[in-house]
Amino acid sequence: MNEFARITSFVRSMAKEDAGALGELYRDAVKHGVPVIRPEARELLKTQLLLKKPKRVLEIGTAVGYSSIYMTGFLSEDAQITTLELSEERTAEARTNIKQLGKEMQIQVICGDAAETLKELPDDTYEFAFVDAAKAQYIYYLPDVLRVLKPGGVIVSDNILQEGEVLESHFLVEKRNRTIHDRMREYLYVLTHDDRLETAILPVGDGMAISVVRELCKESVL
Ligand SMILES: C[S@@+](CC[C@H](N)C(=O)[O-])C[C@H]1O[C@@H](n2cnc3c(N)ncnc32)[C@H](O)[C@@H]1O
């Protein structure tokens, strides 16, 4: 095991286990190969929710509803989550899970390609966005994510280091992964260089970026 894997394993061993039905949902998702947020990444996500205390949360990438249900545990009861999912099958599963865990009044799942469904969301509405869908699309989601977020809003982007592949030069990456590699690099460049954003890139889980939309800069152009 290399040094980074040892660190990750140690950090993960410190993550709190989910209790009851949420824990079962997590274990079931992992067992069936559904990609869900990693334990060490969800610990970071929850701290950001507790700090920001958002009333409206946007999630891109619902899968079976695990992370949106998890997030409700760190939000006030009147907070609302809108979560976007491409797959009809996963949307149906997520809705069932959300209902079973009694969260249907707090979480709305919208089915469709986020590149399209995002466009239907209103301006200046959300205080927090968790971006966890198709990695090659993050760069294309960003203008709409910025449009729907309020000034001071927070964006948490997951899986931004792509198992370390993002660090490699374009030519060392397998051809089939080059599009994701190049677009993720571009996304990270924009997150860290656009005047509207202040971003920290963290090697937590598969890499997370925490970005804050600067209050006075919402109008700059990408
Ligand atoms: C990593 S999983 C989300 C995991 C979830 N956030 C969790 O931690 O429980 C990514 C999800 O994004 C969905 N997805 C992929 N492309 C999408 C798109 N263009 N629009 C909306 N969802 C998409 C996939 O179907 C998948 O369920």
The ligand as a MOL file (V3000), in Angstrom:
LIG
                    3D

  0  0  0     0  0            999 V3000
M  V30 BEGIN CTAB
M  V30 COUNTS 27 29 0 0 0
M  V30 BEGIN ATOM
M  V30 1 C -21.3960 9.1040 -8.3860 0
M  V30 2 S -23.0670 8.8220 -8.7330 0 CHG=1
M  V30 3 C -23.9020 9.8450 -7.5730 0
M  V30 4 C -23.7740 9.3190 -6.1680 0
M  V30 5 C -24.6180 10.0410 -5.1450 0
M  V30 6 N -24.3480 11.4610 -5.1540 0
M  V30 7 C -24.3360 9.4800 -3.7870 0
M  V30 8 O -23.2370 9.7610 -3.2560 0
M  V30 9 O -25.1870 8.7530 -3.2370 0 CHG=-1
M  V30 10 C -23.2940 9.7190 -10.2190 0
M  V30 11 C -24.7140 9.6760 -10.7480 0
M  V30 12 O -24.8180 10.6810 -11.7650 0
M  V30 13 C -25.6910 10.2000 -12.7480 0
M  V30 14 N -25.4450 10.9280 -13.9950 0
M  V30 15 C -24.5070 10.6680 -14.9490 0
M  V30 16 N -24.6170 11.5410 -15.9550 0
M  V30 17 C -25.6300 12.3790 -15.6410 0
M  V30 18 C -26.2360 13.4640 -16.2970 0
M  V30 19 N -25.8030 13.8760 -17.4810 0
M  V30 20 N -27.2600 14.0880 -15.6950 0
M  V30 21 C -27.7100 13.6760 -14.4770 0
M  V30 22 N -27.1700 12.6400 -13.8020 0
M  V30 23 C -26.1500 12.0010 -14.3820 0
M  V30 24 C -25.3780 8.7220 -12.8540 0
M  V30 25 O -26.4700 8.0090 -13.4290 0
M  V30 26 C -25.1070 8.3670 -11.3900 0
M  V30 27 O -26.2520 7.8180 -10.7780 0
M  V30 END ATOM
M  V30 BEGIN BOND
M  V30 1 1 1 2
M  V30 2 1 2 3
M  V30 3 1 2 10
M  V30 4 1 3 4
M  V30 5 1 4 5
M  V30 6 1 5 6
M  V30 7 1 5 7
M  V30 8 2 7 8
M  V30 9 1 7 9
M  V30 10 1 10 11
M  V30 11 1 11 12
M  V30 12 1 11 26
M  V30 13 1 12 13
M  V30 14 1 13 14
M  V30 15 1 13 24
M  V30 16 1 14 15
M  V30 17 1 14 23
M  V30 18 2 15 16
M  V30 19 1 16 17
M  V30 20 1 17 18
M  V30 21 2 17 23
M  V30 22 1 18 19
M  V30 23 2 18 20
M  V30 24 1 20 21
M  V30 25 2 21 22
M  V30 26 1 22 23
M  V30 27 1 24 25
M  V30 28 1 24 26
M  V30 29 1 26 27
M  V30 END BOND
M  V30 END CTAB
M  END
